Amino acid sequence: MIILKDVCKRYQVGGETVNALDHACLHIRQGEFVAIIGPSGSGKSTLMNIIGCLDLADSGRYELDGQSIEEYSEEELAKIRSRKIGFIFQNFNLIPKLTAEENVELPLIYQQLPKRERQERVEQALEQVGLWNRRQHKPTELSGGQQQRVAIARALATRPAIFLADEPTGNLDSKTTGEIMDIFHGLHRQGSTIVLITHDSGVAAQAARRVHILDGKVTEEETV
């Protein structure tokens, strides 16, 4: 599903060139649960942005579903971001003025789905993360763990092929982290492809595969 070959990404910082990705290679098959682990500044976020089609590499090749990203038009890339990839962020990225239900529905409105289908998908997604009874609550009325559940439900509702989670447990305590990871395990058992970016070795250890990144270089580690 995802193939990166010798992908490089460089930034200019204060007159110095930083190799955020240095000939990175990565293969992720459909239905896999992969954790990408590395410290701050290792290149994790850059790798996530490229996998998520939020940024383009300077060189190398990225194939998604057998087709090079360079062959997609801007319109096609926008559709990939909104329909094929479900983004889940550390800071939840919920809209404060909207209820949980409205936050989950928003990307479906952008997809121009009929109202009845939107309502069905929102209910199913919030039920799946155990928050249907809190659907009328706004983010400020929810705990951090509940906000992350809403963010997962928002991604779920779009029915993506890939869940791309950037430090989804970074702001959560250990108990809530366990609850969120249980949701990811459930999604994986249902056949979803999950790519989880983290600095937490305990979180990464729960994935079927671990990919380490340091100074833009990617190495893989098989786990049980």
N, C-alpha and C positions, 0 to 999 in steps of 0.2 A: 504493500500500500504506500509506504514512504521509503524512498531511496535517496540518500545524500551521497554524492561522490566528490571528494576533494573540494568541499565547499569552504571558501574563504570570505571573510568579512573584516574590513579594516576601517578604523576610525582615526581621525586626526585629533589628538588631545594636547593642547598647548605646544604645538609644533612637533609633537612626537607621534609616530604611527603605532597604533595599538592593534594587534592581531586578535580581534574578538573571537574569530573562528579561524583555525589554522589547518587547512586541508582536512576538514572534518568529514568522516564517513559514517553512515548510519543506515541500517535497514530495519524497518518495522513492518511486520506482517499483520494482516487483518486479524482482529480478535486478540491481539497481544496486549498485555499490561506491562508497560515499560516505564521505569523511573530514570530520569536524568538527574544525576546528583553532582553537586560541585559547590565550592564556597562562593561568596560574593565576589563578583568581578571575574569569574571563571569563563564566562561566555554563555551561561545558561539562558539568560533572557534573549540574547541575540539568536541563539539556536531556536528558541521557542518562536520568536518573531518570524524567522524564515520558514519553519515548519507550518506556522499558521498563516503564511502568505501575507503577513503584515509588513514584511521587508524582503528585499531581494539580495542575493549574494553578489559579491564582486566578481567571483569566479567559481568554477565548479558547476555541478549539475544537481538539480533537485527534481525528482520525478514523483508525482502524486498520481496514484492509480495508473501507472504506466505511461504517463505523459509528462514531458518536461514543463515546468512552470512557465518557462519563457514562451511556450506555445499558446498559453492562455491569454485571452484579451483581458483588459481591465474590468470589463463587465463580467466576464466569466470568473475572474478572481474574486470579485465582490460577492458573487453567488456562492463560491466555495466558502468564503469566510462566514456567510450568513446561514448556509444550509448544510455544508459538509462538515464543518468544524464547530464544535461546541466549546467556547472559551469559558474558563473558570479562573478567576483571579484572586490573589491574596486579599485584596481590599474590597472584594465582593462586587464593586462597581454597580451598586443598586442606586436607583433614582429616589432620593429621600422623600419627595412629595407623593410618590406612588405607593399603593399597597403592594403586598407580596404578590397578590393575584395580578395586578396591573404590570408589575415588573416582569413577571413571567410571560405575560401576553405580548409585551412590547415588540420583541423580534418577530412575532407571528403577524403583527400588524404590518411591519415593514415587508414581510413576505407576501402581503396582500391575501392572506387566507380568509375564507368566509368566517363570519362571526361564530357560527355553531361549531365549526371545526376548532377554532381558537379556544372556545370555552371547554371543549372536550379535552384538548391537549393540556390546557392549564390545569384542569382538575386532575387528570391522570398524573401529571408531573408532580404536583404538590402532594398528592396522595402517596406517590412513590417515595418521597423524602420525608413523609410523616408530618406535613405542615398544612394540610387542607383546613384544619380547624383554626389556623392563624392567618388565613388568606386575606382578611381585611386589615391586618396590622401593617403599619409602615415600618421601614427599617429601624427607626429609632426606638420602636416598641418591641424589637426582637433582640435576642442575644447574638453574640458573634457567631456561634454555631448555627443558630437559626437563620441568620443572614446568609451564611455560606450554603445552607440547604436551599434557600430561595435561589441563590446564584446557580446551583447545580440544577434545580428545577427549570430555570430559565434556559439553560443549555439543553436539558432533556427534551423540553417542549418542541425544539426545532428538529428533533430526531436526527442528530448528526451521525456521520460515519465515524468520526474521531472526537474524543473528548481530550482537550488540551488544557491541562490544569497547571497554572503557574503559582507555586507555593500555596496551595489551597488550604493548608493547615498552619501556615506561618504565624497567624495572629490568634491561634486557638490553644486552649489548655490541653493537657494530655487526654483527659476523658473525652472532650469534644472531638479531638483529633481522631480518636478511636472510632467515634460514631461516624465521622465523615469518611474515614477509610472503609468502614463497613459498607457505606453506600457505593463507593468505587468498586469494592469487591463484588457487590451485587450486580452492578452494571457489567463488570467483566464476565461474570457467570452467564449473563444474558447474551454475551457475544460481542459486546462493545470493544472497540479499540481505545485504549487509554494511554496517553503520554503525560506523565506527571513530573513536573520540574520541582526539585526540592534541594535544600541544603541539609536536611535532616536524615541521617543514615538510618534511623529507626523507621521512618516513613518509607524510605527507599527500599528497605529490606522486605517490605510487604509485597513488592511487585514481583512478577515472574522473572523479569530481567532488570539488571541495573546497568546503566551506562554512565561512566564517570567522565566529567569534563573539567579540565584544568588548563589555564592559559590558552584556551581555545582549542586544545587537543582532546579528542574523544577516544576513550578506550572502553571496551565492554567487559562485563563480568557476569558470568552465568550464575544464577542463584536457584536454590530449591524453593 
